[in-house]
Structure formats: C-alpha cells, structure tokens
C-alpha cells in the first residue's frame, strides 16, 4: 500500500523534483505542497506544471509559483461525509486529510477506498477461541487464516476500505502474536493501538479503557466475523435515525410446517397456513455515539448486550440495522470450514 507521504512535497522544491514524483505516483499524479511542519499550502498536478511551462517557468522554478493555493481537503474528526461523497462523485480521486492545525495526516485515494468515515474502530480480539481447539492452542483465533489471510485481517481491511484509519484492538489470549502480526498499522496506512485486558472484560468492557478516541463515533466489532457489509450505508442509516447505538442484525427465518392457530380465551380467531417468521439476531457489530460509552463501567466484565440494555433503560435510541449480505461468525470448526469455501466466491 502506498504511504500517504509520497504525495507530499516540501514548499521551495523545484519543479524537477515534482516531475520525478509524478512519475512514481502515476496514475495518481497529484502532490500536496506542505511547509516544514507538513501544513497544507497548495496542490500541484501535471496539468499545473504544463501550464506553468507554457507561461515561461522552467523545471528549475519553485513549485510554489505554479501551485493551486486553494486545494480541496477533508478535516479529520469532523462528520463531513456529505462533502466526501461529493468529492468522490465529482471524480476528485486523491484528497488530503488535515488535522486542526492544517497539518496533512493522511491522503486518501478513491480508486482504492470507498469512503472516509469519521469513525474509530475497536476490534475485540481477546477471546480464547475454545470451540476451535486445537487450532487455537498456539495461535489466537483472529490469526487463523481464511483464503490465505488472517480472519481479523479480513475485518481490518474491510473497515480500512471505507476510510477508517484509527484502530484499537483489545487483546488478551496470545495478544502478543496479534501485536507482532499487525504492528502499528503503518504497512496498511492506518494507526493501530492495543488495549490489554488483564482479566476478561466481556464483548465491550475493554472499550472503557480507551480515553483518546479521535472521532465522535465508535464502531465496535468482534474479530472473528467475515462480512461484506457496506459500512458507509451503516453509518448513513445511523445518522439519519439520530441513533445512540446501532447494532447490525442478521435475519433468520423460521418455517412452521403446519397451520398456526391464533386464539383468544381458547376460541380460534384465525389461522395461518405454514407461516414463515423472520427474527433478527445480533450480528456482533455496533456503531455508537462516543458519549454513550460513559455507560460502560470500568474494569468490569460487560457485554455489548449489557450496554444496549443500559441505554434502553436510560431512554436512549437503540436501532437495528438489518443486513442481508454475507455474514459469518467463525466460532466453530464447521464455520471455519465453511469460511474456506465461501472466501473463494465472496468478495470481502
């Protein structure tokens, strides 16, 4: 994966240096001119260079003389998805991300990612994976490979595909192997930090230890899921409903092979012939307003379902996001075997 700093060029550089960089970046030939603190000053394309040369500038000229001084950019930490969609649909492929000091902290490329969601992601990867023994005796379940890639890596890559670049991974059992595998995330152009559970803290309890989230929205996911969910649609529905928490739900149909009677005080009022009932189960992926995390007690075993119950008790808005795409919880040996078959046919 291309490291975003390859798109940066220092103010005062020569046009010749820019041309060399364009050659390396093709077909993504755009540079962002920054000062010594990497604050954004302008943008430069090969078209700007051509126009500059026609005006009499040379390859020894300063890039600052021919740059676009009002470049498009995205402010990190803000909910600016509408602007992002406009850039993407307007065919602005490569866009810098700046922090509150206007420093470039990332460069996104819509040829390679689908969105840039203002979300921190927490991947819960501390479980023992007992049902997958002996496979998990010496390797944590998140690192078991499906299609030549670790299960958790499928998860992380899917999230990164939607521009999520701030990750937290909760680890316990063989957590050092997970740390060694993913490192700090630089190889994937993301940032990864680790949260160690000294004692098991349930499916969301470890989140209470994180005090420095970058965004106002936090996504929490189990590490052992395979899914092709569209995270942008998940986020858009969450915002549209002004929810405090959204949970991905998986539909399950129950086919009753007989007529079902509807009665009242023993009197048959009607009946349904071989009805099909649809129920929705917890899919293990949650989108949460950061301020709702105060309901998670510190250093206590606490599940995501406990948080949902607590929010409902406090009159907060908890919504279901029904999902009919591919979803598999790799919890048992038969699930692991199914995943090996599915990965050949499903694009994650």
Secondary structure as GFF3:
##gff-version 3
##sequence-region A 1 348
A	DSSP	three_ten_helix	4	7	.	.	.	ID=ss1
A	DSSP	beta_strand	8	10	.	.	.	ID=ss2
A	DSSP	alpha_helix	15	25	.	.	.	ID=ss3
A	DSSP	beta_strand	30	34	.	.	.	ID=ss4
A	DSSP	beta_strand	40	45	.	.	.	ID=ss5
A	DSSP	alpha_helix	46	54	.	.	.	ID=ss6
A	DSSP	three_ten_helix	63	65	.	.	.	ID=ss7
A	DSSP	beta_strand	73	75	.	.	.	ID=ss8
A	DSSP	alpha_helix	81	89	.	.	.	ID=ss9
A	DSSP	beta_strand	94	98	.	.	.	ID=ss10
A	DSSP	beta_strand	104	109	.	.	.	ID=ss11
A	DSSP	beta_strand	120	125	.	.	.	ID=ss12
A	DSSP	three_ten_helix	130	132	.	.	.	ID=ss13
A	DSSP	three_ten_helix	141	143	.	.	.	ID=ss14
A	DSSP	beta_strand	145	146	.	.	.	ID=ss15
A	DSSP	beta_strand	149	150	.	.	.	ID=ss16
A	DSSP	alpha_helix	151	161	.	.	.	ID=ss17
A	DSSP	beta_strand	166	171	.	.	.	ID=ss18
A	DSSP	alpha_helix	175	182	.	.	.	ID=ss19
A	DSSP	three_ten_helix	186	188	.	.	.	ID=ss20
A	DSSP	beta_strand	191	196	.	.	.	ID=ss21
A	DSSP	three_ten_helix	205	209	.	.	.	ID=ss22
A	DSSP	beta_strand	217	222	.	.	.	ID=ss23
A	DSSP	beta_strand	225	227	.	.	.	ID=ss24
A	DSSP	alpha_helix	231	240	.	.	.	ID=ss25
A	DSSP	beta_strand	245	255	.	.	.	ID=ss26
A	DSSP	beta_strand	260	264	.	.	.	ID=ss27
A	DSSP	beta_strand	267	272	.	.	.	ID=ss28
A	DSSP	beta_strand	276	289	.	.	.	ID=ss29
A	DSSP	three_ten_helix	290	295	.	.	.	ID=ss30
A	DSSP	alpha_helix	304	313	.	.	.	ID=ss31
A	DSSP	beta_strand	318	323	.	.	.	ID=ss32
A	DSSP	beta_strand	327	329	.	.	.	ID=ss33
A	DSSP	alpha_helix	333	342	.	.	.	ID=ss34
###
